[in-house]
Amino acid sequence: MRRIAFIFPVLCFSVAAVAQNNGLPKQLNVGDTIIAVGKYTVTLTDARRIPTEPRLEVPETKAPNLQFDFNLNQVAVPNTIQLPDAQRMDKKSPVNYHHNYIRAAYGNYNNALVDAYFVMPGKKGMLSVDAHFMNTKPKTERLQREFNAGIGGIKHFKKGDFKAGFRFTSNDYRFYGFESDSLNNTIASLKQRFQIVDVNAGYSSRLKGKRAPFYAVGAQFYNMKQNALDTLEATENGLSIDGIYRFTVNKNPLSLVARYEMQQFQSIKDTFTRNFIHLQPFYTLSNKNWDLNLGFNSTIIVESGENTEFKFFPRIDGVYRMEGDLLSLFGGVNGGVNKVSLRSISEMNPYIAPYQNLDPSISKLRFNAGLTGKLGQNTGFTTQLLFHIHNQMPLYILDTVDTRWFMNVRADVKLIQFNAELSHAFSNKFRTNLTFNAYSYDVLGYEHAYQLPNLDLKLNATHNIGDKILLSADVFTIGKRYSYLAYSEQQSAELLKAFVDASVGIDYRWKKQISAFLKVNNIANQKYQMWGRLPVNGITVMGGLAVGF
């Protein structure tokens, strides 16, 4: 297992085609190697939310995964409920879960929160049900309501695992930004709702060693509706089918990765059906001290009434272990096609207009190089430099038709990014993680990379006192960003100030499975603008009870 931290950078590109599909496992364990599917993203504590769930067991903080692709979503808050990963159920005996719970909380700004999570494990699989409801209403025009519920499970067979799930989401947001009083709209009409129905399923063979053949297939379908101002509606259907097959050639693994995506969209301004066919094979060469992936990423884009496009990007990435598991050098070069969907941009910014530019964006060149390793037994680190050439990259600007919502514009961007991550365990019960990113942008056609920060920092610390009192602290910093109003003079772009958002939490475990918790967000009471002209709430306090079983 000691090689995991260093082989991860090499293989993180290998399953890019299946990274967005919930139908496949989040991780594919291969002997002492992990093929990681998914990306680490910097997450911020939104002052309107209480994202930290009560810890009913001894907290365990792991070092963050590495991300090797620039992510526009700097401000996303993850869902409170997370289903167990498939690899946790990859055992013949029942898994003993201790994270079933029901919790309820209330706080200032009329914050109300109810969460529930139930899992039914068995010898041949498991079934889980979860639900999340949050309502925030500091003022009538600033309502935010979120609801999602789902059911998912995994069934173990002799030669593989089948996984499936269903989820329904309904989120309401009010356009509470500046100048709302100047528009002749009633408060009720200043609302938009996102509704998503999501179904996914997948099957993966048993992992029997590095050289044994392995395959996995998965499919996901979703229907999404966006309704704004009670009059404007956008609808998007998405279908993806993924597959990976890996076998040995000359004692080295050859992985064949393919994905089909269908995107169907309709709004008052645009209607289209777009198809993507991704082929991403790669061959892995391994030695005692190094691993190297060689392959390519290719995509065919087919759309009615448009010319068929073919994109091809060579790929090479690898790792060299200089001091065993103490120090490793890694790097890579590749590129790819990025589908831009209504779903992805609404998850990034819930205050978007119901009409958006959803043309694909192209990562023409992605290069990264860095060092990762250990500083003693309790400290891990990573530092890396990244360079990206991104064509048709989305930038978010305020729409002059309604200055409370955003639309995306496209620009060719060259990005230089420096990333550093540090994880240290002072003891088994006191741990810290630090993530820092600095960005430099060269934008063609616009003066700034609108709404994108020049730096971000995340610091997290957890401390367990006698398995009775659990303390947590988070500090998030986002640097300066520019906010731009469409069709205005770019010199008039508003410079959003950097901010620091700190939060603290305490959980008191009265009994092993009963706890009371208190969470305080934005303790400096800053009314900063996460997005231009949308100031967040000040200090937010929420407390409640949780019962686990």
RODO-2510 file (C-alpha; in nm, 4 decimals, decimal comma):
residues 549
     n   res          X          Y          Z
     1     m     0,0000     0,0000     0,0000
     2     r     0,2947     0,2330     0,0415
     3     r     0,3154     0,2873    -0,3327
     4     i    -0,0384     0,4213    -0,3584
     5     a     0,0532     0,7829    -0,2928
     6     f     0,3059     0,7813    -0,5740
     7     i     0,1445     0,5645    -0,8386
     8     f    -0,1735     0,7729    -0,8103
     9     p    -0,0341     1,0655    -1,0132
    10     v     0,0660     0,8312    -1,2912
    11     l    -0,2665     0,6608    -1,3240
    12     c    -0,4984     0,9503    -1,2546
    13     f    -0,5256     1,0265    -1,6255
    14     s    -0,5911     0,6690    -1,7181
    15     v    -0,9603     0,6681    -1,6491
    16     a    -1,0473     1,0249    -1,7409
    17     a    -1,3172     0,8947    -1,9684
    18     v    -1,5065     0,7353    -1,6802
    19     a    -1,4371     0,9977    -1,4160
    20     q    -1,7763     1,1635    -1,4444
    21     n    -1,9902     0,8530    -1,4492
    22     n    -2,1545     0,7430    -1,1265
    23     g    -2,2229     0,4035    -1,2768
    24     l    -1,8656     0,2885    -1,2176
    25     p    -1,6831     0,2490    -0,8868
    26     k    -1,5036     0,5529    -0,7539
    27     q    -1,1838     0,3500    -0,7223
    28     l    -1,0588     0,0358    -0,8851
    29     n    -0,8210    -0,1507    -0,6562
    30     v    -0,5521    -0,3392    -0,8460
    31     g    -0,3234    -0,5281    -0,6131
    32     d    -0,1238    -0,2659    -0,4256
    33     t    -0,2224     0,0023    -0,6778
    34     i    -0,5252     0,2293    -0,6908
    35     i    -0,6589     0,3529    -1,0217
    36     a    -0,8299     0,6682    -0,9030
    37     v    -1,1477     0,7835    -1,0720
    38     g    -1,2381     1,1385    -0,9813
    39     k    -1,0645     1,4624    -0,8884
    40     y    -0,9918     1,6571    -0,5763
    41     t    -1,1439     2,0045    -0,5762
    42     v    -1,0946     2,2897    -0,3365
    43     t    -1,4173     2,3359    -0,1430
    44     l    -1,5229     2,6475     0,0408
    45     t    -1,7465     2,6899     0,3407
    46     d    -2,0438     2,8844     0,2105
    47     a    -2,1784     3,1040     0,4910
    48     r    -2,5313     2,9992     0,3964
    49     r    -2,4624     2,6307     0,4551
    50     i    -2,3458     2,3937     0,7226
    51     p    -2,1689     2,1268     0,5159
    52     t    -1,9867     1,9480     0,8002
    53     e    -2,1786     1,6488     0,9274
    54     p    -2,1558     1,5429     1,2940
    55     r    -1,8875     1,2849     1,3486
    56     l    -2,0372     0,9934     1,5357
    57     e    -1,7133     0,7968     1,5327
    58     v    -1,3482     0,8820     1,5755
    59     p    -1,2696     1,1265     1,2923
    60     e    -1,0302     1,0185     1,0225
    61     t    -0,8788     1,2816     0,7951
    62     k    -0,6915     1,1662     0,4894
    63     a    -0,4524     1,3640     0,2760
    64     p    -0,6333     1,5190    -0,0204
    65     n    -0,6117     1,3545    -0,3597
    66     l    -0,4229     1,5364    -0,6290
    67     q    -0,5910     1,7146    -0,9149
    68     f    -0,4173     1,7411    -1,2473
    69     d    -0,6754     1,9406    -1,4367
    70     f    -0,7792     2,2986    -1,3848
    71     n    -1,1219     2,3088    -1,2264
    72     l    -1,3471     2,6095    -1,2723
    73     n    -1,5499     2,5147    -0,9688
    74     q    -1,3684     2,6930    -0,6901
    75     v    -1,6731     2,7429    -0,4724
    76     a    -1,8674     2,4174    -0,4801
    77     v    -1,9896     2,2711    -0,1532
    78     p    -2,0193     1,8917    -0,1645
    79     n    -2,3420     1,7145    -0,0817
    80     t    -2,3869     1,6452     0,2867
    81     i    -2,4660     1,2803     0,2251
    82     q    -2,2205     1,0595     0,0429
    83     l    -2,2959     0,6992    -0,0429
    84     p    -2,0335     0,4440     0,0594
    85     d    -1,7813     0,3788    -0,2150
    86     a    -1,8074     0,0479    -0,3928
    87     q    -1,4674    -0,0698    -0,2714
    88     r    -1,5936    -0,0665     0,0892
    89     m    -1,8331    -0,3458     0,0011
    90     d    -1,5766    -0,5548    -0,1823
    91     k    -1,5794    -0,8262     0,0851
    92     k    -1,7573    -1,1571     0,1178
    93     s    -1,8564    -1,0951     0,4799
    94     p    -2,1044    -0,8232     0,5819
    95     v    -1,9579    -0,4799     0,6380
    96     n    -2,0206    -0,3254     0,9803
    97     y    -2,1410     0,0304     0,9185
    98     h    -2,1421     0,2931     1,1911
    99     h    -2,2517     0,5937     0,9917
   100     n    -2,6284     0,5455     0,9728
   101     y    -2,7812     0,8538     1,1231
   102     i    -3,0621     1,1020     1,1467
   103     r    -2,9813     1,4603     1,2358
   104     a    -3,1694     1,7855     1,2623
   105     a    -3,0456     2,1377     1,3209
   106     y    -3,1616     2,4968     1,3312
   107     g    -2,9841     2,8320     1,3326
   108     n    -2,9997     3,2001     1,2628
   109     y    -3,1170     3,3272     0,9212
   110     n    -3,3968     3,0717     0,9669
   111     n    -3,1554     2,7950     0,8707
   112     a    -3,3132     2,4515     0,8955
   113     l    -3,1398     2,1244     0,8167
   114     v    -3,2562     1,7631     0,8207
   115     d    -3,0449     1,4711     0,7033
   116     a    -3,1045     1,0976     0,7097
   117     y    -2,8944     0,8066     0,5935
   118     f    -2,9710     0,4362     0,6232
   119     v    -2,7784     0,1392     0,4945
   120     m    -2,8781    -0,2271     0,4941
   121     p    -2,5683    -0,4433     0,4460
   122     g    -2,5757    -0,8128     0,3707
   123     k    -2,3457    -1,0930     0,2736
   124     k    -2,4124    -1,0399    -0,0960
   125     g    -2,4387    -0,6644    -0,1129
   126     m    -2,5984    -0,3623     0,0411
   127     l    -2,8788    -0,1126    -0,0057
   128     s    -2,8716     0,2499     0,1079
   129     v    -3,1298     0,5273     0,1277
   130     d    -3,0545     0,8908     0,2016
   131     a    -3,2292     1,2267     0,2069
   132     h    -3,1169     1,5842     0,2591
   133     f    -3,3213     1,8995     0,3167
   134     m    -3,1897     2,2480     0,3841
   135     n    -3,3790     2,5741     0,3954
   136     t    -3,2280     2,9204     0,4412
   137     k    -3,4420     3,2331     0,4510
   138     p    -3,2670     3,5358     0,6028
   139     k    -3,4948     3,7570     0,3941
   140     t    -3,7833     3,6722     0,1636
   141     e    -3,5848     3,7596    -0,1476
   142     r    -3,2874     3,5466    -0,0396
   143     l    -3,4562     3,2108    -0,0068
   144     q    -3,2421     2,9053    -0,0713
   145     r    -3,3972     2,5606    -0,0480
   146     e    -3,2327     2,2310    -0,1332
   147     f    -3,3734     1,8813    -0,1356
   148     n    -3,2362     1,5569    -0,2688
   149     a    -3,3062     1,1933    -0,1960
   150     g    -3,1747     0,8740    -0,3420
   151     i    -3,1491     0,5015    -0,3221
   152     g    -2,8484     0,2992    -0,4257
   153     g    -2,6976    -0,0390    -0,3807
   154     i    -2,4432    -0,2949    -0,4823
   155     k    -2,4865    -0,6654    -0,5464
   156     h    -2,1926    -0,9014    -0,5202
   157     f    -2,1634    -1,1877    -0,7640
   158     k    -1,8984    -1,4524    -0,7859
   159     k    -1,7085    -1,2796    -1,0649
   160     g    -1,8022    -0,9156    -1,0157
   161     d    -2,0194    -0,6467    -0,8635
   162     f    -2,3311    -0,4752    -0,9915
   163     k    -2,4076    -0,1223    -0,8752
   164     a    -2,7147     0,0931    -0,9404
   165     g    -2,8762     0,4051    -0,8057
   166     f    -3,1548     0,6591    -0,8409
   167     r    -3,1630     1,0204    -0,7206
   168     f    -3,4095     1,3069    -0,7297
   169     t    -3,2960     1,6657    -0,6712
   170     s    -3,5007     1,9837    -0,6426
   171     n    -3,3234     2,3074    -0,5513
   172     d    -3,4731     2,6576    -0,5330
   173     y    -3,2730     2,9812    -0,5399
   174     r    -3,3797     3,3457    -0,5378
   175     f    -3,1982     3,6050    -0,7470
   176     y    -3,1260     3,8322    -0,4521
   177     g    -2,8472     4,0373    -0,6132
   178     f    -2,8223     4,4130    -0,6582
   179     e    -3,0873     4,6163    -0,8393
   180     s    -3,3668     4,3688    -0,7709
   181     d    -3,5959     4,6512    -0,6554
   182     s    -3,5572     4,8317    -0,9880
   183     l    -3,7163     4,5463    -1,1795
   184     n    -4,0923     4,5179    -1,1939
   185     n    -4,1042     4,1595    -1,0771
   186     t    -4,2792     4,0209    -0,7739
   187     i    -4,0689     3,8475    -0,5109
   188     a    -4,2266     3,5151    -0,6001
   189     s    -4,1096     3,5500    -0,9595
   190     l    -3,7457     3,6076    -0,8621
   191     k    -3,6956     3,2358    -0,8146
   192     q    -3,5497     2,9603    -1,0211
   193     r    -3,5682     2,5882    -0,9651
   194     f    -3,3437     2,3054    -1,0767
   195     q    -3,4935     1,9561    -1,0872
   196     i    -3,2879     1,6504    -1,1762
   197     v    -3,3844     1,2860    -1,2097
   198     d    -3,0741     1,0676    -1,2247
   199     v    -3,0462     0,6918    -1,2890
   200     n    -2,7198     0,4975    -1,3111
   201     a    -2,5979     0,1401    -1,3197
   202     g    -2,2682    -0,0370    -1,3690
   203     y    -2,0899    -0,3709    -1,3487
   204     s    -1,7230    -0,4386    -1,2761
   205     s    -1,5336    -0,7656    -1,2690
   206     r    -1,3428    -0,8798    -0,9635
   207     l    -0,9931    -0,7384    -0,9286
   208     k    -0,7618    -1,0396    -0,9027
   209     g    -0,4195    -0,8852    -0,9452
   210     k    -0,2258    -0,6447    -1,1575
   211     r    -0,1938    -0,8798    -1,4547
   212     a    -0,5386    -1,0356    -1,4477
   213     p    -0,7894    -0,9099    -1,7070
   214     f    -1,0316    -0,6539    -1,5724
   215     y    -1,3368    -0,4871    -1,7213
   216     a    -1,6095    -0,2471    -1,6121
   217     v    -1,9119    -0,0989    -1,7860
   218     g    -2,1513     0,1679    -1,6672
   219     a    -2,4361     0,3862    -1,7855
   220     q    -2,5996     0,7013    -1,6548
   221     f    -2,9054     0,8952    -1,7669
   222     y    -3,0386     1,2190    -1,6264
   223     n    -3,3164     1,4628    -1,7059
   224     m    -3,2761     1,8197    -1,5837
   225     k    -3,5182     2,1119    -1,5894
   226     q    -3,4374     2,4715    -1,5068
   227     n    -3,7277     2,7092    -1,4509
   228     a    -3,6560     3,0786    -1,3921
   229     l    -3,8910     3,3706    -1,3235
   230     d    -4,1837     3,1307    -1,3724
   231     t    -4,1640     3,1899    -1,7479
   232     l    -3,8256     3,0726    -1,8784
   233     e    -3,7420     2,7044    -1,8925
   234     a    -3,4474     2,5004    -2,0126
   235     t    -3,4364     2,1215    -2,0404
   236     e    -3,1352     1,8951    -2,0715
   237     n    -3,1091     1,5187    -2,1161
   238     g    -2,7775     1,3442    -2,0727
   239     l    -2,6757     0,9866    -2,1439
   240     s    -2,3314     0,8357    -2,0965
   241     i    -2,2086     0,4801    -2,1477
   242     d    -1,8601     0,3913    -2,0272
   243     g    -1,6332     0,0938    -2,0615
   244     i    -1,2822    -0,0052    -1,9643
   245     y    -1,1022    -0,3292    -2,0446
   246     r    -0,7520    -0,4002    -1,9228
   247     f    -0,5346    -0,6987    -2,0107
   248     t    -0,1659    -0,7842    -2,0167
   249     v     0,0614    -0,7481    -2,3200
   250     n     0,4268    -0,8488    -2,2726
   251     k     0,3734    -0,8510    -1,8948
   252     n     0,2505    -0,4904    -1,8974
   253     p    -0,1138    -0,3766    -1,8785
   254     l    -0,2908    -0,2341    -2,1835
   255     s    -0,6077    -0,0423    -2,0961
   256     l    -0,8813     0,0291    -2,3491
   257     v    -1,1128     0,3064    -2,2316
   258     a    -1,4174     0,4206    -2,4301
   259     r    -1,7097     0,6483    -2,3596
   260     y    -2,0217     0,7600    -2,5448
   261     e    -2,2055     1,0762    -2,4392
   262     m    -2,5319     1,2184    -2,5669
   263     q    -2,6330     1,5735    -2,4759
   264     q    -2,9791     1,7036    -2,5647
   265     f    -3,0684     2,0634    -2,4772
   266     q    -3,3613     2,2974    -2,5382
   267     s    -3,4208     2,6577    -2,4286
   268     i    -3,5716     2,9787    -2,5688
   269     k    -3,2437     3,0525    -2,7477
   270     d    -3,0991     2,7174    -2,8482
   271     t    -3,1928     2,3574    -2,9307
   272     f    -2,9452     2,0836    -3,0184
   273     t    -2,8506     1,7191    -2,9830
   274     r    -2,4777     1,6531    -2,9558
   275     n    -2,2884     1,3221    -2,9454
   276     f    -1,9384     1,2521    -2,8174
   277     i    -1,7381     0,9361    -2,8788
   278     h    -1,4227     0,9171    -2,6665
   279     l    -1,1451     0,6612    -2,7217
   280     q    -0,8565     0,6719    -2,4747
   281     p    -0,6280     0,3663    -2,4847
   282     f    -0,2982     0,3631    -2,2953
   283     y    -0,0143     0,1199    -2,2311
   284     t     0,1700     0,1106    -1,8981
   285     l     0,5396     0,0341    -1,8727
   286     s     0,6681    -0,0453    -1,5239
   287     n     1,0027    -0,0880    -1,3558
   288     k     1,1205    -0,1057    -0,9979
   289     n     1,1652     0,2709    -0,9752
   290     w     0,9370     0,4105    -1,2433
   291     d     0,6037     0,3781    -1,4225
   292     l     0,5140     0,5272    -1,7604
   293     n     0,1803     0,5561    -1,9434
   294     l     0,1772     0,5955    -2,3226
   295     g    -0,1405     0,6509    -2,5211
   296     f    -0,3742     0,9087    -2,6643
   297     n    -0,7067     1,0817    -2,6011
   298     s    -0,9382     1,1142    -2,9006
   299     t    -1,2936     1,2424    -2,9407
   300     i    -1,5435     1,2516    -3,2273
   301     i    -1,8094     1,5232    -3,1953
   302     v    -2,1273     1,4736    -3,4020
   303     e    -2,4092     1,7276    -3,4115
   304     s    -2,6940     1,7669    -3,6577
   305     g    -2,6394     2,0606    -3,8916
   306     e    -2,2749     2,0969    -3,7880
   307     n    -1,9518     1,9561    -3,9286
   308     t    -1,8274     1,6431    -3,7583
   309     e    -1,5131     1,7163    -3,5580
   310     f    -1,2276     1,4873    -3,4616
   311     k    -0,9849     1,5787    -3,1838
   312     f    -0,6643     1,3886    -3,1101
   313     f    -0,4194     1,4421    -2,8228
   314     p    -0,1093     1,2341    -2,7495
   315     r    -0,0616     1,1359    -2,3893
   316     i     0,2436     1,0556    -2,1799
   317     d     0,2687     1,0647    -1,8019
   318     g     0,4703     0,8859    -1,5407
   319     v     0,6424     0,8785    -1,2043
   320     y     1,0011     0,8187    -1,0950
   321     r     1,0633     0,7080    -0,7372
   322     m     1,3960     0,8544    -0,6299
   323     e     1,3925     0,7563    -0,2633
   324     g     1,1510     0,4677    -0,2414
   325     d     0,8340     0,5943    -0,0819
   326     l     1,0001     0,9106     0,0531
   327     l     1,0335     1,1138    -0,2657
   328     s     0,8952     1,0788    -0,6183
   329     l     0,9010     1,2919    -0,9313
   330     f     0,5914     1,2881    -1,1514
   331     g     0,4652     1,4634    -1,4632
   332     g     0,2655     1,4340    -1,7803
   333     v     0,1391     1,5899    -2,1022
   334     n    -0,2024     1,5380    -2,2613
   335     g    -0,5221     1,7131    -2,3723
   336     g    -0,8900     1,6458    -2,4224
   337     v    -1,2434     1,7566    -2,5055
   338     n    -1,4589     1,8851    -2,2194
   339     k    -1,8362     1,8619    -2,2500
   340     v    -2,0055     2,1749    -2,1108
   341     s    -2,3528     2,0979    -1,9777
   342     l    -2,6291     2,2885    -1,8078
   343     r    -2,5934     2,0499    -1,5158
   344     s    -2,2224     2,1098    -1,4669
   345     i    -2,2389     2,4887    -1,4821
   346     s    -2,5457     2,5064    -1,2550
   347     e    -2,3648     2,2987    -0,9946
   348     m    -2,0822     2,5480    -1,0193
   349     n    -2,3036     2,8571    -1,0080
   350     p    -2,6737     2,8203    -0,9167
   351     y    -2,7451     3,1780    -1,0262
   352     i    -2,7042     3,1172    -1,3986
   353     a    -2,9484     3,2356    -1,6627
   354     p    -3,1742     2,9775    -1,8331
   355     y    -2,9812     3,0291    -2,1558
   356     q    -2,6134     2,9411    -2,1795
   357     n    -2,3371     2,8746    -2,4301
   358     l    -2,2916     2,4980    -2,4063
   359     d    -2,0390     2,4523    -2,6874
   360     p    -1,7599     2,2091    -2,5903
   361     s    -1,4345     2,3483    -2,4590
   362     i    -1,0975     2,2039    -2,5550
   363     s    -0,7998     2,1404    -2,3306
   364     k    -0,5462     2,1792    -2,6097
   365     l    -0,2482     2,1159    -2,3841
   366     r    -0,2207     2,0074    -2,0214
   367     f     0,1245     1,9769    -1,8673
   368     n     0,2203     1,9124    -1,5072
   369     a     0,5357     1,8249    -1,3175
   370     g     0,6036     1,7978    -0,9474
   371     l     0,7350     1,6202    -0,6407
   372     t     0,5462     1,4146    -0,3852
   373     g     0,6625     1,2254    -0,0804
   374     k     0,6933     1,2074     0,2955
   375     l     0,8633     1,4168     0,5584
   376     g     0,8821     1,1546     0,8290
   377     q     0,6104     0,9077     0,9207
   378     n     0,3384     1,1639     0,9918
   379     t     0,3774     1,4215     0,7138
   380     g     0,3029     1,3968     0,3442
   381     f     0,3472     1,6656     0,0811
   382     t     0,2993     1,7415    -0,2865
   383     t     0,4141     2,0366    -0,4915
   384     q     0,3628     2,0796    -0,8621
   385     l     0,3563     2,3244    -1,1506
   386     l     0,0837     2,3068    -1,4153
   387     f     0,0494     2,4734    -1,7545
   388     h    -0,2731     2,4687    -1,9573
   389     i    -0,3793     2,5979    -2,2979
   390     h    -0,7585     2,5960    -2,2902
   391     n    -0,9674     2,6879    -2,5946
   392     q    -1,3273     2,8057    -2,5465
   393     m    -1,2941     2,8129    -2,1685
   394     p    -1,6127     2,9326    -1,9898
   395     l    -1,5908     3,2617    -1,7977
   396     y    -1,8874     3,3848    -1,5971
   397     i    -2,0222     3,7388    -1,6372
   398     l    -2,3349     3,9226    -1,5215
   399     d    -2,6085     3,9534    -1,7836
   400     t    -2,7256     4,3083    -1,8548
   401     v    -3,0821     4,1850    -1,9082
   402     d    -3,0968     4,0829    -1,5442
   403     t    -2,7963     4,1826    -1,3360
   404     r    -2,8666     3,9174    -1,0773
   405     w    -2,7883     3,6161    -1,2925
   406     f    -2,4854     3,4965    -1,4869
   407     m    -2,4109     3,3673    -1,8321
   408     n    -2,0872     3,2190    -1,9597
   409     v    -1,8704     3,3627    -2,2338
   410     r    -1,5822     3,1841    -2,4005
   411     a    -1,2168     3,2754    -2,4200
   412     d    -0,8866     3,1106    -2,5056
   413     v    -0,6886     3,0997    -2,1831
   414     k    -0,3300     3,0141    -2,0969
   415     l    -0,3001     2,9205    -1,7333
   416     i     0,0012     2,8692    -1,5099
   417     q    -0,0886     2,7115    -1,1782
   418     f     0,1248     2,6328    -0,8746
   419     n    -0,0111     2,3767    -0,6309
   420     a     0,1151     2,2712    -0,2876
   421     e    -0,0459     2,0292    -0,0451
   422     l     0,0616     1,9271     0,3037
   423     s    -0,0893     1,6788     0,5470
   424     h     0,0390     1,6262     0,9003
   425     a    -0,0798     1,4089     1,1885
   426     f     0,0357     1,5412     1,5244
   427     s    -0,1173     1,2280     1,6725
   428     n    -0,3870     0,9757     1,5911
   429     k    -0,6433     1,2275     1,7146
   430     f    -0,5061     1,5598     1,5916
   431     r    -0,4582     1,6101     1,2182
   432     t    -0,4264     1,8989     0,9738
   433     n    -0,4413     1,9407     0,5965
   434     l    -0,3330     2,2398     0,3904
   435     t    -0,3946     2,3042     0,0198
   436     f    -0,2682     2,6102    -0,1663
   437     n    -0,3048     2,7151    -0,5312
   438     a    -0,1777     3,0226    -0,7144
   439     y    -0,2979     3,1064    -1,0671
   440     s    -0,1735     3,3277    -1,3490
   441     y    -0,4001     3,3833    -1,6528
   442     d    -0,3364     3,5040    -2,0063
   443     v    -0,6808     3,5627    -2,1631
   444     l    -0,7397     3,6271    -2,5334
   445     g    -1,0295     3,8640    -2,6042
   446     y    -1,0932     3,9735    -2,2469
   447     e    -0,8843     4,1671    -1,9988
   448     h    -0,9347     3,9234    -1,7121
   449     a    -1,0371     3,5678    -1,6340
   450     y    -1,3705     3,6739    -1,4890
   451     q    -1,4758     3,5210    -1,1559
   452     l    -1,1571     3,3124    -1,1368
   453     p    -0,9278     3,3819    -0,8386
   454     n    -0,5559     3,4511    -0,8362
   455     l    -0,5124     3,2169    -0,5381
   456     d    -0,6998     2,9925    -0,3000
   457     l    -0,6068     2,8276     0,0273
   458     k    -0,7751     2,5689     0,2432
   459     l    -0,6674     2,4730     0,5960
   460     n    -0,8478     2,2046     0,7954
   461     a    -0,7785     2,0726     1,1438
   462     t    -0,9579     1,8082     1,3505
   463     h    -0,8978     1,7152     1,7134
   464     n    -1,0538     1,4280     1,9063
   465     i    -1,0551     1,4747     2,2838
   466     g    -1,1126     1,1467     2,4586
   467     d    -1,3582     1,0208     2,1977
   468     k    -1,6048     1,2523     2,3676
   469     i    -1,5484     1,5994     2,2246
   470     l    -1,4672     1,6383     1,8567
   471     l    -1,3346     1,9750     1,7409
   472     s    -1,2959     2,0953     1,3823
   473     a    -1,1743     2,4159     1,2245
   474     d    -1,1635     2,5288     0,8616
   475     v    -1,0076     2,8370     0,7089
   476     f    -1,0706     2,9204     0,3432
   477     t    -0,9110     3,2024     0,1517
   478     i    -0,9970     3,3135    -0,1999
   479     g    -0,7916     3,5808    -0,3702
   480     k    -0,8998     3,8694    -0,5887
   481     r    -1,1391     3,8124    -0,8787
   482     y    -1,2879     4,0376    -1,1427
   483     s    -1,6632     4,0645    -1,1983
   484     y    -1,7803     4,1939    -1,5352
   485     l    -2,1182     4,3224    -1,6579
   486     a    -2,1904     4,2089    -2,0152
   487     y    -2,1545     4,4667    -2,2940
   488     s    -2,0051     4,7279    -2,0610
   489     e    -1,6558     4,8726    -2,0827
   490     q    -1,4071     4,6158    -1,9600
   491     q    -1,2216     4,8912    -1,7759
   492     s    -1,5282     4,9168    -1,5517
   493     a    -1,4977     4,5556    -1,4338
   494     e    -1,5423     4,5306    -1,0589
   495     l    -1,2513     4,3941    -0,8557
   496     l    -1,3866     4,1616    -0,5871
   497     k    -1,1816     4,1705    -0,2698
   498     a    -1,0032     3,8678    -0,1344
   499     f    -1,1683     3,7137     0,1680
   500     v    -1,1038     3,4731     0,4526
   501     d    -1,3894     3,2537     0,5695
   502     a    -1,3215     3,0694     0,8943
   503     s    -1,5521     2,8201     1,0622
   504     v    -1,5355     2,6144     1,3802
   505     g    -1,7374     2,3177     1,4962
   506     i    -1,7785     2,1089     1,8081
   507     d    -1,9503     1,7736     1,8474
   508     y    -2,0245     1,6435     2,1932
   509     r    -2,0826     1,2695     2,1939
   510     w    -2,3140     1,2177     2,4883
   511     k    -2,3227     0,8477     2,4135
   512     k    -2,1477     0,6509     2,1428
   513     q    -2,4256     0,7040     1,8909
   514     i    -2,5904     1,0205     2,0222
   515     s    -2,4271     1,3584     1,9760
   516     a    -2,5039     1,7275     1,9925
   517     f    -2,3223     1,9618     1,7594
   518     l    -2,2662     2,3294     1,7044
   519     k    -2,1254     2,4825     1,3861
   520     v    -2,0260     2,8461     1,3362
   521     n    -1,9477     2,9667     0,9834
   522     n    -1,7982     3,2971     0,8744
   523     i    -1,6926     3,3851     1,2273
   524     a    -1,5436     3,7154     1,1033
   525     n    -1,8966     3,8173     0,9907
   526     q    -1,7779     3,9226     0,6442
   527     k    -2,0415     4,0026     0,3795
   528     y    -1,8055     3,9145     0,0973
   529     q    -1,9128     3,8359    -0,2585
   530     m    -1,8514     3,4776    -0,3561
   531     w    -2,0013     3,5697    -0,6924
   532     g    -2,0222     3,9288    -0,8156
   533     r    -2,3143     4,1287    -0,6694
   534     l    -2,4243     3,8354    -0,4527
   535     p    -2,3000     3,9065    -0,0982
   536     v    -2,3218     3,6095     0,1382
   537     n    -2,4734     3,6134     0,4842
   538     g    -2,2680     3,7146     0,7852
   539     i    -2,1852     3,4928     1,0816
   540     t    -2,3982     3,1801     1,0740
   541     v    -2,4642     2,9624     1,3774
   542     m    -2,6411     2,6286     1,3683
   543     g    -2,6854     2,3618     1,6321
   544     g    -2,8645     2,0328     1,6522
   545     l    -2,8734     1,6679     1,7465
   546     a    -2,7649     1,3549     1,5640
   547     v    -2,8507     0,9940     1,6368
   548     g    -2,6428     0,7210     1,4757
   549     f    -2,7022     0,3496     1,4674
***
